[in-house]
């Protein structure tokens, strides 16, 4: 299912989606998107089985007759990054259109980077 996507408006999204990360055992869509008025959250699997987790802010157009991301324009009103170094502000968050983090699964503690 390499080029497939599951896309839900927030009121129709499942309460929980668990990806196993092993497409040889259970094929999974490569992309999962939950849309809400003014934005979306997207998880996309890369070709090397890593994941991009993205938060998207709709700064383009909106129409009250639409559902999901285009039901409203988004405005970032607060932001933060929690890390071992503490809680940090996201620079220029008020103008942000997207923020993304690429994540690789590390199956054992011996392989974890510090």
N, C-alpha and C positions, 0 to 999 in steps of 0.2 A: 504494500500500500504506500509506496514511496511518494507518490504525488497526490495524496489525498488529504483533505482537511475536514475537520468537524468544526462547525461554527454555530454558536448558540447566542440568542439574546439572553441577557442575564436572568430574566424571569422564566426561561425555559431550560437553562443550563442544569446539568445534574449537580447534586449536592457535592459530589466528590468524583474526581477522575483520577485513577491510579494507572500510571504507565509502568510496565514492567521493564522496559528497555531491552528486551530480548526478542527481536522480531522473528527469530527462528522458532520460538516456542508459541508466540501469539502475535500475529500481525497487528500493528497499531497504525492509525493514521499518523502521517508525518507532522501534522499541524493541528493544534487545538486552539480555538479562539472563543473567548467569551466577550461579547459586546455589551456595553452599557451606555446610556445617554452621555455623550461627550468623550468616550474613549473605549479602549479594549485592552484585554490581557491576552497575550498570544504565547504559546509554547510551540517551538518548531524544532524537530529533530534534524540534525545535520547529516550529511552523507557519511561522516565518521562517527556516528552515534553519540555525538554530544548534543546539547540542547541550548537553544537561545530562548531565554525567558524575557519577554518584552512587555512594557507598559506603553501604550500608545495614547496620546492626547489628540483629540480631533480639534485642530485649529483651522480647518478648512471651512466647509459649509455645513449647514444643518437645516432641517425642515421638520416642523412639529408633526408632520404626517408620517415621518420615517420612524423605524424602530432601531434600537442599538446605537452604534457609534455616531450615526448621523442624525439622531433625534435631538441633539444639542451640540453646541461647541463646548469644548472642555477648557477649564481654567485650573491650573495647579495652585492650590491654596496653602499647601504645606508639603514638606518632603524631608526625608532623612535616609541615611545609610547606617545600618547597625553593623558594627564589625568588632573584631577583637581590640582594635584601637579605640573603640568608643563609638558614640553616636555623632555622625557628621552631617552637616547640611549638604544638600545637593546644590552645586553652584548653578546659578541662572535658571533655577527650576521654574520660575514664573514664565519663562519663554520656551520651556521644554516642549518638544513634540513627541519624543520617544526616548525611553531609556531601556537599555538591554544588558543582560549578563549572560555570558556563555558558560555553561556548566558541563563538566565531565564527571561521569560516575567513577568513583574509586571504590572498588569492591572490598578492599581490605585495608586495615589501618597501616600495615607495613608499606603500602603504596601511597599513602596520603602525604601530600606536601604540606609543610608548615610554613 
